[in-house]
């Protein structure tokens, strides 16, 4: 007989995701710079590792944004759907994320809830955690970030901004960061205005883009001063 535990808060899932993506992302970018120093004639592998790290850092930003925007119940619902899929071992990440987002927003229908519950009966649907608006039947999306959902645009802008910052910190090719920063800035503006979901990520992308631009300008100024002296 399957032992049924109490509903989980999902905080362990979110905490693990935040720590893992932050450490692996920062570690990959740092390792990339080390490889560029150790093997300057083979930059391809270093850049590939950096892009992986940047993708992880972008995921870190999305995880933090999603976790801090969500209520305790919404975080638990999202984590519950992910854990149900992991228990089944289906390996369909897109479906898992879709179910998790719908569970969080209160739009997952009863049939789908029962289907997911059957995948892991010992992990009950967290319906009796602290009540939020979503638990009373109001979808989270209807009461939070009522504007357009620009999360994907903001994430793309953040990825480009981080990529631009990465190249800006490599003196021989620092100028390569500028096109990425320009594209990221334009996309970030569209993610920030009008107000809606993804706005905070857009602000983060704009901030990183400004930082990268400043680094590029400093290195450019240094190059000019070196040429004059």
Secondary structure as UniProt FT lines:
FT   HELIX           11..38
FT   TURN            39..41
FT   HELIX           43..69
FT   HELIX           72..88
FT   HELIX           93..104
FT   TURN            105..106
FT   HELIX           110..119
FT   TURN            121..122
FT   TURN            127..128
FT   TURN            133..137
FT   HELIX           140..143
FT   HELIX           151..168
FT   HELIX           171..173
FT   TURN            174..175
FT   HELIX           176..192
FT   TURN            197..198
FT   HELIX           199..228
//
